[in-house]
Amino acid sequence: MKKKVNMKIAIPVMVAVLALAVILKCFGLLTFRSGMRFGFVGNDGIHKYNGSYSKITGTMIHSLRPSKGSTTVHCEITTKSGSLHVLITQKDGKVVLDKEISGDETFDVTAEGVIKVKLSTEEHSGSYRFEY
């Protein structure tokens, strides 16, 4: 016997899920990913974004908010193989960093307000860490 979907319950549930996704995105807690990840372990937050993995191919985008009074984004990239392209932009569209990384690098960049970190990879193995 086929059950009917109760629309009085289904519609509010769908609206609530959509509202939750919008709220999470606004607070930088929702990360966009497109591609394949193998052996991935990560931590996405409003002030930090990090991950370690066996291999990853694709694009990931995450928003970061500054810690109280911070204007420095600390970046650490470890590469075992492949390459990683990092693009960091501010909310006003200003590019803070646009860099192809194929080795191990640790550096700081200056930014203001909410930033967007976009990682593009092609069979990259290693890790990344961004703290703001």
N, C-alpha and C positions, 0 to 999 in steps of 0.2 A: 504494500500500500504506500502510495506516494504522499509525503507530508507537504502541506502548503506553507509557504513562507509568510510569516506574520509581518506585513508591511508596517504596522504600527511600531514594531520593535526594530525592524531592519533599517529603516530610514534614519532614525536617531542614532543608531549604532554607527552607520556609515558616516554621518555628519560628525560624530564625536571622534572617530578615527582620523578623518580629514583635518579636523581642528587640532588634534594632538600633533599631527605631522607638521602643520604650519607653525605651531608654537615651538616645537623642537627645532625646526629650521631657523626660526627667529633668534633663538638662544644659542645657536651654533652647536646643537647637540645632534644634528642629523647630518650624516656624511653621504655625499653622492659617490657611488662607485660604478664603474663600467669596465668589465674585463674579468680576468681569471686570477685567483689568489690561491696559492698552495702553501700550507703550513703557516698560515697567518695568525699572529697574536698581536692585538693592538689595544690602544686605549685612546678614545676620543673624548675630549672635554672642552670646556669653554676657554681654558687657558693653555691647554696642551693637546698635542696630536702626535701619537707615535705608533710605530708598528715594526714588527720583526717578522721575516718570512723566508721561506725557501725559494719561492719564485713568484713574481707578480708581473702581469702584463695588462695594461689598460690605463684608465684615468681615475683619479680620486680627487674630490674637492671637499674641503672642510673649512668652516669659518672659525676664527679665533677672536676672542675679546681680550683686551689688555688686562693684566692684573693691575691692581690699584696703582695708578701713576706710572705704569711701565710704558716705555717707548722703544724697548729693545726686544726683538724676536731672536731667541737663541736657536740655532739650527745645527743638527748633527746628522750626517749621512754616512752610513757604512755600506760599502759595495764589495761583494764577493765576486759578482759577475753582472754583466749587462750595464745599462745606464739608466739614469733617473733625471728627468727634466723637472725643475722646480720653478713655478711661477707664483709669486706672492703679490697680490694687489690690495690696495686700500679700497674702502667703500666708494670713494670718489673716482675710482678708476685708475689712480696713479699706480704705476708699476714700481714696486719696492725691490723685487728681485726677479730676474729672468735668467736662469742658469742651467746648463747641462752638466751633470755630475757623473763621472765614471770612476771615481775613486773614493777614498775616505776623506771627508771634509767636515770641519767644525768652524762655524762663523756666526757672527751676530749682524743683524740688519736693523735699521731704525724704521719705525712705522708709527702711524697715528690712528687711533680708533680701531674699529673692527676691520680685520683683514681676511682675505680668502687665500688659502693655500691650495694650489692645484699641482698634483703630482701626475706626471705622464711617464709611463715605464714601458720598456720592451724587454721582457724576460730578465728583469732585475732581481737579483738575489742579495739580501742584506737587511738594512733597517733604516728608519728615519725617526727623527724626534724634533718637534718644534714646540717651544715654550715661549709664551708671551706674557 
